[in-house]
């Protein structure tokens, strides 16, 4: 069974309808998944989740960062407006519970998959996370949900080694920074180059004991789905010979879609079925298929909803036949 995790509070984060990461993203996603229920019936089960604790967030973020973040959330609630908490990043009255709920959903998803009660899972997290560093929010991201999940797996003994595959159109600078020197977490990112935030060059490969556990795959603007998939597949094959994970997390961004206003790649929703299947191939060979995908970017709501359905279908073992591309 595939789990679909969506904390109700994720819809409360409100940077404003003029912001790319507006509340309509989640509504469109939920609508698309709802329309596919006949296909997904018996294969996908939806779960609510708990709120993450501050201690769990402190596993990857500094006390100063979290104190500042939640102070601004309280101030936004008091003043009744969205407020900037970091570069390009706004929070609102409902952001605290959205952040804690989305991080909690990731934690519950990785626990259930690691413990064998689910085969794999998808988490509709909001706000996204992979740009959030140990010390600050940025790039629409407040806390790094995937990093919290990866660290939780290691700290609870549910995994010894974790791989993170990030296919968002933008490089996940926060995830790379947090695990830069960690030999037990491999970070593989495929992203448009050049693009925001300006990190993720091929020469960036980790440091200290983590040297060699970061890999960046750069694709130019205008790259289509076939070329993108070929580049990721080659990177996955190379990584599989160098790193043997017990668990794989995916930073599943959908701003590589041709329809996305913030990207420059040319993927279509059905391409994400193929990308997911390629990651699952590695997972099936290395770690019994244990994969949790966590939503990152994706700012054209209708296309993103279709791409999430394609990802869910792949996770659930449903062929991508007949879906409107």
C-alpha positions in Angstrom: 0.0 0.0 0.0 1.1 3.5 -0.8 0.5 6.2 1.8 -0.7 9.7 0.8 0.0 12.2 3.7 -1.6 15.6 3.9 -1.9 17.5 7.2 -4.9 19.7 7.2 -2.9 22.6 8.5 -0.8 22.7 5.4 -3.6 24.7 3.7 -3.3 27.5 6.4 0.0 28.8 5.2 -1.0 32.0 3.3 1.7 34.2 1.7 -1.0 35.7 -0.5 -2.6 34.9 -3.8 -0.1 37.0 -5.6 2.7 34.8 -4.3 3.7 31.8 -6.4 3.4 29.5 -3.4 -0.2 30.4 -2.8 -2.9 28.2 -1.2 -4.3 27.2 -4.6 -1.4 24.8 -5.1 -2.7 22.4 -2.5 -6.4 22.7 -3.6 -5.4 21.8 -7.2 -3.3 18.9 -6.0 -6.1 17.5 -3.8 -8.6 17.9 -6.6 -6.4 16.1 -9.1 -5.8 13.2 -6.6 -9.6 13.1 -5.9 -10.4 12.8 -9.6 -8.0 9.8 -9.8 -9.5 7.9 -6.9 -11.0 5.1 -9.1 -7.5 4.3 -10.4 -5.8 4.6 -7.0 -8.6 2.8 -5.0 -7.2 -0.1 -3.1 -3.6 1.0 -3.8 -3.3 4.4 -2.0 -4.5 5.2 1.5 -4.7 8.8 2.8 -3.4 9.5 6.3 -3.5 12.5 8.7 -0.5 13.1 10.8 0.8 14.6 14.0 2.7 17.9 14.4 6.4 17.7 14.5 8.1 18.7 17.8 10.6 21.5 18.2 13.2 18.9 19.2 12.7 17.1 15.9 13.2 20.3 14.0 16.3 21.0 16.1 17.9 17.9 14.6 18.7 19.9 11.5 18.0 23.6 12.3 19.6 25.9 14.8 17.8 27.3 17.9 18.2 30.8 16.6 16.6 30.0 13.2 13.6 28.4 14.8 13.2 31.1 17.4 13.2 33.8 14.7 10.9 31.8 12.4 8.2 31.2 15.0 8.5 34.7 16.4 7.7 36.1 13.0 4.8 33.6 12.7 3.4 34.9 16.0 3.9 38.5 14.8 2.1 37.8 11.5 -0.8 36.4 13.5 -1.0 39.4 15.8 -0.9 41.9 12.9 -3.1 39.9 10.6 -0.9 40.0 7.6 1.9 37.9 5.9 5.4 38.9 6.9 8.9 38.2 5.5 10.9 35.7 7.5 13.8 35.3 5.0 14.7 36.0 1.4 11.7 35.4 -0.8 9.9 33.7 2.1 6.7 34.9 3.8 4.7 33.5 6.7 1.2 34.1 8.0 -1.0 33.4 10.9 -1.4 29.8 9.9 2.2 29.1 8.9 3.4 27.7 12.2 0.9 24.8 12.2 1.4 24.3 8.4 5.2 23.9 9.0 4.9 21.6 12.0 2.1 19.6 10.3 4.0 19.1 7.1 7.2 18.1 9.0 5.1 15.8 11.1 3.6 14.2 8.0 7.1 13.5 6.7 8.1 11.9 10.0 5.0 9.7 10.1 5.5 8.7 6.5 9.1 7.6 6.9 8.3 5.8 10.1 5.5 3.8 8.5 7.5 2.9 5.4 10.6 2.1 7.4 8.6 -0.1 9.8 6.9 -1.9 6.9 3.3 -0.9 7.4 3.4 0.9 4.0 5.4 0.1 0.9 6.1 3.8 0.1 4.5 7.2 0.5 3.9 10.7 -0.9 3.7 13.7 1.4 2.0 16.9 0.2 4.1 19.3 2.3 3.6 23.0 2.3 5.5 25.3 2.5 8.3 23.6 0.7 11.6 22.9 2.3 14.8 22.2 0.3 16.1 25.7 0.3 15.9 26.1 4.1 19.4 25.9 5.6 20.3 25.2 9.2 20.3 28.9 9.9 17.6 30.5 7.8 14.5 30.3 5.7 14.7 31.2 2.0 13.3 30.5 -1.4 9.7 30.0 -0.1 11.1 27.4 2.4 10.8 27.7 6.1 12.1 24.4 7.5 13.7 21.5 5.6 11.2 18.7 5.8 13.2 16.1 3.9 16.3 16.8 6.0 14.2 16.4 9.2 12.9 13.1 7.8 16.4 11.8 6.9 17.9 12.7 10.2 15.0 11.1 12.0 15.6 7.8 10.2 19.2 7.8 11.3 18.6 8.9 14.9 15.9 6.3 15.5 17.9 3.5 14.0 15.4 2.9 11.2 18.2 3.4 8.7 22.0 3.5 8.6 22.3 5.3 5.3 19.8 7.5 3.5 19.8 8.8 -0.1 18.0 11.9 -1.1 17.1 12.5 -4.8 16.0 16.1 -5.6 14.4 16.7 -9.0 13.1 20.2 -8.3 14.1 22.6 -11.1 16.1 24.6 -8.5 19.1 23.2 -6.5 18.3 22.3 -2.9 21.0 24.4 -1.4 19.6 23.9 2.1 19.7 20.1 2.0 23.1 20.1 0.5 24.5 22.4 3.2 22.9 20.5 6.1 24.4 17.2 5.0 27.6 18.5 3.4 29.9 16.6 5.8 27.6 13.6 6.6 28.9 10.3 5.1 25.7 8.5 5.8 23.4 10.7 3.7 23.9 11.0 -0.1 22.4 14.0 -1.8 21.8 13.8 -5.5 20.2 16.8 -7.2 19.3 17.3 -10.9 18.5 20.9 -11.6 18.4 23.6 -14.2 21.7 25.5 -14.6 22.1 28.4 -14.3 19.2 29.2 -12.0 18.2 30.2 -8.5 19.8 30.0 -6.0 23.2 29.9 -7.8 24.5 26.8 -5.9 24.8 23.2 -7.1 27.8 23.2 -9.4 29.3 19.9 -10.4 32.4 20.6 -8.4 30.3 20.7 -5.2 30.7 17.1 -3.9 30.6 17.3 -0.1 33.3 18.0 2.4 35.1 16.4 5.3 33.9 12.9 6.0 31.0 13.6 3.5 33.3 14.1 0.6 31.8 12.3 -2.4 28.3 12.0 -0.9 26.9 15.0 -2.9 26.3 14.9 -6.6 24.9 17.7 -8.8 23.6 17.0 -12.3 23.2 20.2 -14.3 20.7 20.5 -17.2 20.3 23.6 -19.4 17.1 25.6 -19.9 14.9 23.9 -22.6 15.8 20.4 -21.6 12.8 18.0 -22.3 11.6 15.0 -20.4 13.6 12.4 -22.4 16.9 14.2 -21.9 16.2 14.9 -18.3 15.3 11.3 -17.6 18.4 10.1 -19.3 20.6 12.4 -17.2 18.9 11.3 -14.0 19.0 7.6 -14.9 22.8 7.8 -15.6 23.3 9.6 -12.2 21.3 7.0 -10.4 23.2 4.2 -11.9 26.5 5.8 -11.0 25.4 6.5 -7.5 24.1 3.0 -6.9 27.7 1.7 -7.4 29.0 4.2 -4.8 26.3 4.3 -2.1 24.1 1.6 -0.7 21.1 3.2 1.1 18.6 1.7 3.5 16.0 4.3 2.5 15.4 6.8 -0.3 13.7 10.2 0.1 12.7 12.3 -2.9 12.5 16.1 -2.9 9.7 16.0 -5.5 9.5 19.5 -7.0 7.3 20.0 -10.1 8.6 23.3 -11.3 10.5 21.5 -14.1 7.2 21.3 -15.9 7.0 23.1 -19.2 3.9 25.0 -17.8 5.7 26.3 -14.7 6.2 30.1 -14.5 9.4 29.8 -12.4 11.3 27.2 -14.4 12.8 26.8 -17.8 12.6 23.0 -18.5 10.1 21.2 -20.7 8.9 18.2 -18.7 5.3 17.1 -18.9 3.2 15.6 -16.1 3.7 12.0 -17.4 7.5 12.4 -17.3 7.2 12.3 -13.5 5.8 8.8 -13.6 9.0 7.7 -15.4 11.2 9.6 -13.0 9.5 8.0 -10.1 9.8 4.5 -11.6 13.5 5.1 -12.1 14.0 6.0 -8.5 11.9 3.1 -7.4 14.1 0.8 -9.5 17.1 1.8 -7.4 15.1 1.5 -4.2 13.8 -2.0 -5.1 17.4 -3.1 -5.7 18.9 -1.4 -2.7 16.4 -1.1 0.2 13.3 -3.1 -0.4 11.5 -0.3 -2.3 11.4 2.0 0.7 10.8 5.5 -0.8 9.0 8.6 0.5 8.5 11.5 -1.9 7.9 14.9 -0.4 6.5 17.8 -2.5 8.8 20.8 -3.0 8.1 23.4 -5.8 5.6 23.4 -8.6 3.8 26.7 -9.2 1.4 26.0 -12.0 -1.4 24.3 -10.0 -3.2 22.3 -12.6 0.0 20.8 -14.2 1.4 20.2 -10.7 -1.7 18.3 -9.7 -1.4 16.1 -12.8 2.3 15.4 -12.1 1.6 14.5 -8.4 -1.0 12.0 -9.7 1.6 10.6 -12.1 4.0 10.2 -9.1 1.3 8.5 -7.0 0.5 6.1 -9.8 4.1 5.1 -10.2 4.5 4.6 -6.4 1.3 2.5 -6.4 2.4 0.4 -9.3 -0.2 1.8 -11.8 0.8 2.1 -15.4 0.8 5.6 -16.8 -1.6 4.8 -19.6 -4.2 7.2 -21.0 -3.5 10.1 -18.7 -3.8 13.5 -20.3 -0.3 14.8 -20.6 
